């Protein structure tokens, strides 16, 4: 039975993905697509097979995207989008199909954003947002849909931010923040929701900072830092949380520096540096962490320079230069 074979290939693909073997994963996912294409060709009225084909196309697209092959990913995402749109046309009341369509639009928007085509990305993100809003309106208790609505709002906010439209970005980020806060209130034990709340606070803080509202930014950045400190305390082995904590400390250092409080800024920059150093020590091959470390060293150099401590500043600048 071809459907069983497709399921087996899919699970093998997942296994390879979890092992970090992207090319093997891609090979399996492409096999699944070709099997499902033949099934859909045999019976185009089978909506389940069509939906499965759409999901499989997304899987292949995601792997290409992860490999930095945006144009290729776009081909698969666009085909998946066509399938989702045709299914929703058949039965507009099927919320699962609507959700699939919203997700597809988000994927396509993400590719255009990555290709630097902000205006195009915005069009897809806005359509995705409209779907997610309508779903949450239908069933406000569905936390998964609420989260996806939050992600859609973030996408739109990020595009406006990139286009230099800070006030507009703030509107979307604030709505996303409200969703994150309500979710954490519902279940404070969900660390993934807490982290998402932290990211939302960071987004809002960053916009206020960009608008020259340092005091306001400080409030949001402090809350972001508190969340990340509590998460790192819960699981000190989570390097992604450690990095987030390092970023939040850097943000705070930047605000205090901007407010002319060099000594305070220095404290936060030093704590951030310690975290970034420990991360690079754990995995020297992670270029993102190395870049973060370079930023931390530059920040410290700048503060010491501002305090008239040239020798100290030079030490940090030299280390940054080496990276």
Secondary structure as UniProt FT lines:
FT   HELIX           2..18
FT   TURN            19..20
FT   HELIX           22..42
FT   TURN            44..45
FT   HELIX           47..66
FT   TURN            67..68
FT   HELIX           70..90
FT   TURN            92..93
FT   HELIX           95..114
FT   TURN            115..116
FT   HELIX           118..138
FT   TURN            140..141
FT   HELIX           143..162
FT   TURN            163..164
FT   HELIX           166..186
FT   TURN            188..189
FT   HELIX           191..210
FT   TURN            211..212
FT   HELIX           214..234
FT   TURN            236..237
FT   HELIX           239..258
FT   TURN            259..260
FT   HELIX           262..282
FT   TURN            284..285
FT   HELIX           287..306
FT   TURN            307..308
FT   HELIX           310..322
//
